[in-house]
Amino acid sequence: MGLLSQIVVLLLVAAALGFAVGWLVRGGQLQAERETLEAEWQARLRTAESECARLQAELDSAKAQSEPKGGVAQSGASDGDGKFRAAKRAFARLYHPDNVNTEGFDKVIRVEIFKEYWRELEAIEKGVNS
């Protein structure tokens, strides 16, 4: 093999290595960018959740102020029903299978806890509302 063909082969190998290194570097940059975007969206989600909780508290307060002095809302529901529903919503937000951000065994446990307690909450609610 002549000197010129050896140089051509070396240049091709160098180009291939340069491409591979560039691809790896760009992959790392994309991963970092994805993680940054995920962190930003997680922060936005937490902000939206806290805003939702604040608005819910505001709504509950407004409802409580509009109730007659006897403490019973015009729909006939007591304040205890409102607190029960709020507790039920909070439980669902924390443990509902669609909101579980864990994997594997932890996810299975949280889903099963949700199912078990949700049946109990439904039974209590039926007893409260009947």
Residue pairs with C-beta under 8 A, 6 or more apart in sequence:
49 93
56 86
56 89
60 82
60 86
63 73
63 82
64 79
64 82
67 73
67 74
67 79
68 74
71 78
71 79
72 78
73 82
80 128
81 128
81 129
84 124
84 125
84 128
88 121
88 125
91 114
91 117
91 118
91 121
92 99
92 114
92 118
93 99
95 110
95 113
95 114
95 117
96 114
97 110
97 111
97 114
100 107
100 110
100 111
102 110
